Amino acid sequence: MSVPNTNGTGGGWWSDDFAGPFLGRAQWRWIVFGLIFLAPFTIPVALNAVRDGDWFAVAVVLTYAACYLVFPWAVSVRDMRLKVGFSVVILALGWTLFAWVGTGGVYGLLFAIIPIAMGLPLGWMLVFDGGTVLALGVLEALGLAETMGGGGFDYSDLWAMFGITTTLFFVVRLIRAVRRLREANETIAALAVGAERERLARDLHDILGHSLTTIAVKAGAARRLLETGQGEDRAIEEIRDVESLSRSALSDVRATVSEYREVSLAGELAGARAALRAADIDADLPRAVDDVDPKLHSVFGYVVREAATNVIRHSGATAVRITLGPNWITVADDGRGAGAGSVGTGLRGLGERLAAVGGTLDAGPAPEGGFIVRAEVP
C-alpha cells in the first residue's frame, strides 16, 4: 500500500490534519504515566520469561515497552512514512507477544492499538486497529482463541478492546481540535489588533489631516495680515479660529482613541466652508442636508472632510462645488488634482469606509477639467 502525502500537510483519511507536536510539553509527562500503565503487564511477563530462560521473550517485552513509551515522539514527526513504519513495528511486537510468547490475555495488544489510534489518521487507524480486531474475531470464530495468548479471549474481550480504541481515537481528536481552536483564537486576536490599528490610523489621518491643514491656512492668513499691518481684527479672528480648531482636534483625537467620535455631515460642511474661505477658495456648498439618508451622514461627512482637505493641500483650485443626493455626494474643483491612477492614504481609507456600508468611491480627473470625487451607496 502506498503512503501518499508524506509531509502531513493534506487532509482526508490518509494524511495527518494536525501538524506539530502530538502532546507538546505533556510528551515528557507521558514517561511517568506510560510506566504506570506498563507495569502490570510487562513486569509479570518479563519475570516469567527470565524464570523460563526465554531471553528472546525478554527482549521482545522490553522493546515493546520502549516503543510504547516513545510513541508521542514517533507520531509527532511530519513524515507519514515514519509514523506508519512505527505502527507496523509496535503492532508486530504486540502480535509476537500475544501469539508466540503468551502474555496471559489479549489485552496486551492494547499497548500497540492505543498508540495507533492516538497517532494516525482515521484511514490508517482502520487498517491497523480494525484489522487487528478483525483478525482476533476470525480466530475466535475458528475456535483458536482458547489456545492463544496464554489465557484465551472471547467476544466480550473484543468488544472491550474495540470500545477502548474508539473512545481514545475520538478523545485525541477532540484534544487536537481544542488546540486548533486555541490557535485560531490567537490568530483572530492578532487580526483584531491589526484591524484596530488600521482604524485608529485611518481616523487620525482623517481628523488631523483636515484640522492641521485648516490651522496652517488660518495661521498663514493671520501672519500675512499682521505682516502687512492691515486687518488686525481679521487676524485676531483667524487666531481665535486656530485656537478653537486646535482644541477641537485634540478632543477629536481623544474621542477617536476611545472610539466614541461621531462625524456630522452638517458639521463637516460648516468646517469645510470655513477652511476653504480661509484658503481663498470659492466654495459652493449646500446649506442643508435634509435630502441625504440619515444613515449616510457620518460616512458622507468623512467624504467632505477628506475631499476638502485634498483641495486645500494639493489641488491649487480656486473654486469647489459640493452637491448632495439621497445616497450620493460629489466634490468637484477646478484644480489640477492627481492622476487617474493615483490614490493616497486618505482616499484609500475613505474607500474602505464606504465599502463597509456597501458603497463605492470614484476619484479622478473630471471630463471638463479639474478633479472630482464621487461617493455613492446603492
Rosetta blueprint (number, residue, H / E / L):
1 M L
2 S L
3 V L
4 P L
5 N L
6 T L
7 N L
8 G L
9 T L
10 G L
11 G L
12 G L
13 W L
14 W L
15 S L
16 D L
17 D L
18 F L
19 A L
20 G L
21 P L
22 F L
23 L L
24 G L
25 R L
26 A H
27 Q H
28 W H
29 R H
30 W H
31 I H
32 V H
33 F H
34 G H
35 L H
36 I H
37 F H
38 L H
39 A H
40 P H
41 F H
42 T H
43 I H
44 P H
45 V H
46 A H
47 L H
48 N H
49 A H
50 V H
51 R H
52 D H
53 G L
54 D L
55 W H
56 F H
57 A H
58 V H
59 A H
60 V H
61 V H
62 L H
63 T H
64 Y H
65 A H
66 A H
67 C H
68 Y H
69 L H
70 V H
71 F H
72 P H
73 W H
74 A H
75 V L
76 S L
77 V L
78 R L
79 D L
80 M H
81 R H
82 L H
83 K H
84 V H
85 G H
86 F H
87 S H
88 V H
89 V H
90 I H
91 L H
92 A H
93 L H
94 G H
95 W H
96 T H
97 L H
98 F H
99 A H
100 W H
101 V H
102 G L
103 T L
104 G L
105 G L
106 V H
107 Y H
108 G H
109 L H
110 L H
111 F H
112 A H
113 I H
114 I H
115 P H
116 I H
117 A H
118 M H
119 G H
120 L L
121 P L
122 L H
123 G H
124 W H
125 M H
126 L H
127 V H
128 F H
129 D H
130 G H
131 G H
132 T H
133 V H
134 L H
135 A H
136 L H
137 G H
138 V H
139 L H
140 E H
141 A H
142 L L
143 G L
144 L L
145 A H
146 E H
147 T H
148 M L
149 G L
150 G L
151 G L
152 G L
153 F L
154 D L
155 Y H
156 S H
157 D H
158 L H
159 W H
160 A H
161 M H
162 F H
163 G H
164 I H
165 T H
166 T H
167 T H
168 L H
169 F H
170 F H
171 V H
172 V H
173 R H
174 L H
175 I H
176 R H
177 A H
178 V H
179 R H
180 R H
181 L H
182 R H
183 E H
184 A H
185 N H
186 E H
187 T H
188 I H
189 A H
190 A H
191 L H
192 A H
193 V H
194 G H
195 A H
196 E H
197 R H
198 E H
199 R H
200 L H
201 A H
202 R H
203 D H
204 L H
205 H H
206 D H
207 I H
208 L H
209 G H
210 H H
211 S H
212 L H
213 T H
214 T H
215 I H
216 A H
217 V H
218 K H
219 A H
220 G H
221 A H
222 A H
223 R H
224 R H
225 L H
226 L H
227 E H
228 T H
229 G L
230 Q L
231 G L
232 E H
233 D H
234 R H
235 A H
236 I H
237 E H
238 E H
239 I H
240 R H
241 D H
242 V H
243 E H
244 S H
245 L H
246 S H
247 R H
248 S H
249 A H
250 L H
251 S H
252 D H
253 V H
254 R H
255 A H
256 T H
257 V H
258 S H
259 E L
260 Y L
261 R L
262 E L
263 V L
264 S L
265 L H
266 A H
267 G H
268 E H
269 L H
270 A H
271 G H
272 A H
273 R H
274 A H
275 A H
276 L H
277 R H
278 A H
279 A L
280 D L
281 I L
282 D E
283 A E
284 D E
285 L L
286 P L
287 R L
288 A L
289 V L
290 D L
291 D L
292 V L
293 D L
294 P H
295 K H
296 L H
297 H H
298 S H
299 V H
300 F H
301 G H
302 Y H
303 V H
304 V H
305 R H
306 E H
307 A H
308 A H
309 T H
310 N H
311 V H
312 I H
313 R H
314 H H
315 S H
316 G L
317 A L
318 T L
319 A E
320 V E
321 R E
322 I E
323 T E
324 L E
325 G L
326 P L
327 N L
328 W E
329 I E
330 T E
331 V E
332 A E
333 D E
334 D L
335 G L
336 R L
337 G L
338 A L
339 G L
340 A L
341 G L
342 S L
343 V L
344 G L
345 T H
346 G H
347 L H
348 R H
349 G H
350 L H
351 G H
352 E H
353 R H
354 L H
355 A H
356 A H
357 V L
358 G L
359 G L
360 T E
361 L E
362 D E
363 A E
364 G E
365 P E
366 A L
367 P L
368 E L
369 G L
370 G L
371 F E
372 I E
373 V E
374 R E
375 A E
376 E E
377 V L
378 P L
